[in-house]
Amino acid sequence: MSKLFCLHGWGFSSKIFRGLGCLSIDLPAHGSSKLLYKNFRDMAKDIGLRIPNKSVLLGWSMGGSLALLTAFMFPQKVQGLILIGTAPHFRLCWSEKNIRAFLLRLRKEGESFLREFRKVAYSEEFEDKLDFQVAYRMLEDYINLDLTYLLPYIKQKTVIIHGVWDNIVPLKAGLSLYNLIKKSKFITFQGGHFPKGYEHLILEVLKSF
């Protein structure tokens, strides 16, 4: 039987998946994580060594990018992928002006801007710890992380779930992902960046693995 392993997005923690009853981990600088951050490839390697065999990786936003990297590096351990609000290359989702403004506000306003971002991304209040210095560096790396080159090599069954009103990772980014991963399935829901209230959809998708 496949095991669901969940990877959260930037600025959040594994607490986001409490309703799914899945295995999960706090990524470096997030929540209660004790993991050190070096780069995304090392982070994917760390995840790949921890997950059980026949894992279905569910990745949300930045976690989706990590799930893709992990599946590429550990094809023998990853049975399938569920990607929510995920982009092949986040830098292409926003204008350079908006990216610079986001990073500037994060650096200047810290906690207050993080609260604002969390509410937009999750649609309600979310509280957990964040190491701003490390998380900022991680975010810069994520913005520049281009996974387009490896997507044709993803052979695992892949289901892409995307909110039609997602204003963090636009719907067109999810469609790009769908077009680049062979035999993937694309599902939309009437919502934003996180499928709040659509947890049943994720559980239904999991049954297909």
C-alpha positions in Angstrom: 0.0 0.0 0.0 1.3 3.5 -0.9 2.1 5.9 1.9 1.2 9.6 1.7 4.1 11.9 2.6 3.4 15.7 2.6 5.7 18.6 2.0 4.5 22.1 2.9 5.1 25.4 1.2 7.3 28.3 2.1 6.4 30.2 5.2 4.3 27.4 6.7 5.0 24.0 8.4 3.7 20.4 8.5 0.8 21.7 10.7 -0.9 22.7 7.4 -1.6 19.0 6.7 -3.1 18.1 10.1 -6.4 17.0 8.6 -4.9 14.5 6.2 -3.3 12.1 8.6 -0.2 11.8 6.4 3.5 11.5 7.2 5.2 14.9 7.0 8.2 16.9 8.0 9.0 20.5 8.8 11.4 21.8 6.2 14.5 23.7 7.3 13.9 27.1 9.0 10.2 26.2 9.3 8.2 25.1 12.4 10.1 22.8 14.7 12.6 21.7 12.1 16.2 20.9 13.2 17.3 20.4 9.6 20.0 22.6 8.2 19.5 24.3 4.8 22.1 24.2 2.1 20.3 24.1 -1.2 17.2 22.4 -2.8 19.1 19.4 -4.1 20.4 18.6 -0.6 17.0 19.1 0.9 15.5 16.7 -1.7 18.2 14.2 -0.9 17.4 14.4 2.8 13.7 13.9 2.1 14.4 10.9 -0.2 16.4 9.2 2.5 13.6 9.6 5.0 10.5 8.6 3.0 9.3 5.0 3.0 9.2 2.9 -0.1 6.1 3.2 -2.3 5.6 6.8 -1.1 3.1 9.1 -2.8 4.6 12.6 -2.3 2.1 15.4 -1.8 3.8 18.8 -2.3 2.1 22.2 -1.9 3.7 25.2 -3.6 7.5 25.1 -2.8 6.8 21.6 -1.4 5.6 20.6 -4.9 9.0 21.6 -6.3 10.7 19.6 -3.7 8.5 16.6 -4.4 9.4 16.7 -8.1 13.2 16.9 -7.3 12.8 14.0 -4.8 10.9 11.9 -7.4 13.6 12.6 -9.9 16.4 11.7 -7.6 14.7 8.7 -5.9 12.4 7.1 -8.6 12.6 3.7 -6.8 11.0 5.1 -3.6 8.4 7.5 -5.1 5.4 5.8 -6.5 3.4 8.9 -7.3 3.0 12.7 -7.0 0.2 15.0 -6.0 1.2 18.5 -6.8 -0.8 21.4 -5.4 -0.3 25.0 -6.5 3.1 24.1 -8.0 5.1 25.9 -10.7 7.9 24.6 -13.0 9.7 27.9 -12.4 8.3 30.4 -9.9 10.2 33.3 -11.3 8.0 33.2 -14.4 4.8 33.5 -12.2 5.4 37.1 -11.1 6.9 40.2 -12.7 10.4 41.1 -11.6 9.0 44.3 -10.0 6.6 42.2 -7.8 9.3 39.8 -6.8 11.6 42.6 -5.7 8.7 44.2 -3.8 7.8 41.0 -2.0 11.4 40.4 -0.9 11.9 44.0 0.2 8.7 43.9 2.3 9.7 40.6 3.8 13.1 41.9 4.8 11.7 45.2 6.2 8.4 44.1 7.8 9.2 40.6 8.9 6.5 39.0 11.0 3.7 41.4 10.0 4.3 40.8 6.3 4.6 37.0 6.9 1.1 37.1 8.6 -0.3 38.9 5.6 1.2 36.4 3.1 0.0 33.4 5.1 -3.6 34.8 5.1 -3.5 35.3 1.3 -1.9 31.8 0.6 -4.0 29.8 3.1 -7.2 32.0 3.3 -7.1 32.1 7.2 -4.7 32.7 10.1 -1.7 30.3 10.5 0.8 30.3 13.3 4.2 28.6 13.5 7.8 29.5 13.8 10.0 30.7 11.0 13.8 31.4 11.0 13.6 34.5 8.8 17.3 34.7 7.8 17.4 31.1 6.5 13.9 31.2 5.1 14.7 34.4 3.1 17.7 32.6 1.5 15.6 29.6 0.8 12.9 31.8 -0.8 15.5 33.4 -3.1 16.7 30.0 -4.2 13.1 28.8 -4.8 12.3 31.8 -7.0 15.3 30.9 -9.2 14.7 27.1 -9.1 13.9 26.0 -12.7 12.7 22.4 -12.9 11.6 22.6 -16.5 14.6 20.5 -17.7 13.7 17.5 -15.4 9.9 17.3 -16.0 10.1 15.1 -19.1 12.0 12.5 -17.0 9.2 12.3 -14.3 7.7 8.8 -14.9 5.6 8.4 -11.8 1.9 8.8 -11.9 1.3 12.5 -11.3 -1.9 14.4 -10.4 -1.8 18.2 -10.4 -4.4 20.1 -8.3 -4.7 23.8 -8.8 -7.1 26.5 -7.6 -8.7 28.6 -10.3 -8.3 31.8 -8.2 -4.7 31.1 -7.1 -3.0 34.4 -7.0 0.4 33.1 -5.6 1.0 30.5 -8.4 -1.4 31.3 -11.3 -3.4 28.6 -13.0 -1.4 28.9 -16.2 1.7 27.7 -14.2 -0.2 24.5 -13.2 -1.1 24.1 -16.9 2.5 24.4 -17.9 3.4 21.7 -15.4 0.6 19.5 -16.8 1.9 19.9 -20.4 5.5 19.1 -19.4 4.8 15.9 -17.3 3.7 13.0 -19.6 0.5 11.3 -18.7 -0.2 13.7 -15.8 -3.8 14.5 -14.7 -5.0 18.1 -14.1 -7.7 18.9 -11.6 -9.0 22.3 -10.7 -11.0 23.4 -7.6 -12.9 26.6 -6.9 -10.4 28.2 -4.6 -7.0 29.9 -4.2 -3.5 28.7 -3.4 -4.4 26.0 -0.8 -7.4 23.7 -1.2 -8.9 24.7 2.1 -12.2 22.8 2.4 -11.2 20.4 -0.4 -9.3 17.9 1.6 -11.8 15.2 0.5 -10.5 15.8 -3.1 -7.0 15.0 -2.0 -8.2 11.8 -0.3 -10.1 10.8 -3.4 -7.1 11.3 -5.6 -4.9 9.2 -3.2 -7.3 6.3 -3.7 -6.2 6.2 -7.4 -2.6 5.3 -6.5 
